[in-house]
Amino acid sequence: MFSKLRNLYWFIRYSRNPSVKRRYYHYVAAEKKRLLEAGVDPEELRLLCRTLSKRLDLRAEKRLAAYRKNRSISRTFF
């Protein structure tokens, strides 16, 4: 589900040309809008984008993992 978003952030991270980065940020915004309209959890999407934008930010990865874990635990009780 998030593979296109991962690919776009990869291009942003490894591109050096500012105009190319801007173009890909527009693509990311369109993809995020499409995912939100498809019913993806907005908080999970926000945390995922934060994780993908800075690959070495371990705190962002931990927050995403904790959010996914807490969400899966809360789903089992209903």
PyMOL commands that set and color helices and strands:
alter all, ss='L'
color gray80, all
select helices_A, chain A and resi 3-14+18-38+42-53+58-76
alter helices_A, ss='H'
color red, helices_A
deselect
rebuild
show_as cartoon
